[in-house]
């Protein structure tokens, strides 16, 4: 209670309850970023932050609009049927929000044990939710909002993390086992397939799978064992064939390093895609000086792009001073937006915005432990 009280006192001291603007974005002052903040575990301090075009930020908009906390450990937000579905994993529920007002229009509370993580549509009225505890859960995404089925995975000790819908199927990163494939109209375990040649492990489980303009699925992988971490691979999958049709491998330089060499990738790597669904953004570590090994080369985190049409990989933007990245999104303008959780110091974090056009880094104070950014398009 002492830590929670301290957090709440900081909120009260620094932020008065604001008069909320019209979420329609009057006078062109539209919401440009929505940030999911985990909050401090077991303290009910999960939050949604909204950043407007003029820089104004509301760090806990759900609480202000609904007069109650969002819950404990917000994980993700997904737009379905014109509403935001927010997975709050330690509260065992999914909140359904109006996109313009952030008013809760429904709450799906788990009656059984579970920890909702990520959400992908199955149909116009149902969705699949991945779970921390070796299961998947299906929910109804139209009124009446409710959970439908709890489906246990073959290995309860291993969970499916990121999930994505494409081509009438849901693809899920089955941690250290492969890529699970479900049909949207038959998502039973007996019908689940496993692509064992596409293995998402601890180092890439935070990388969101991307769907390009040709409805191909892109998945980032690295070798299973730590001693084999010598490259990063972007796998292009044809959903209809359920197989890899193209690979782009980026090797690391591990010894006799020269400035500018790619020497690895950061922990908590993140992936995003541009609005044309042609460029994939991802992160690598690049040497800033010659050295005998990675540590000696003083590497800096750097965003690269892959053009999915041409296969060309290019350096996009260096991120000096970024050590721990807990989330990343690239805005429609090409700004790289980083979630800075201040090294888990139990305080409100920041979104840092890096631009290719200027060396200025803009900072917006958001909630505790920001982890995900989305960019509203309407």
Secondary structure, DSSP 8 states (H G I E B T S, - for coil): -HHHHHHHHHHHHH--------TT-GGG--EEEEEEE--STTTT--EEEEEETTS-EETTHHHHHHSS---S-EEEEEEETTEEEEEEGGGTEEEEEETTT--EEEEEE-SSS--EEEEEESSSSEEEEEESSSEEEEEE-SSS-EEEEEEE-S-TTS-EEEEEEETTEEEEEETTTEEEEEETTB--GGG-EEETTS---TTTTTS--EE-TTSEEEEEE--SSGGG--EEEEEEEETTTTEEEEEEEEE---SSB-TT-EEE--TT---EE-TTS-EEEEEEEE-SS-BSSTGGGT-EEEEEEEETTT--EEEEEE-TT----SEEEE-TT--EEEEE-TTT-SSEEEEEEE-SS-S-EEEEEEEETEEEEE----
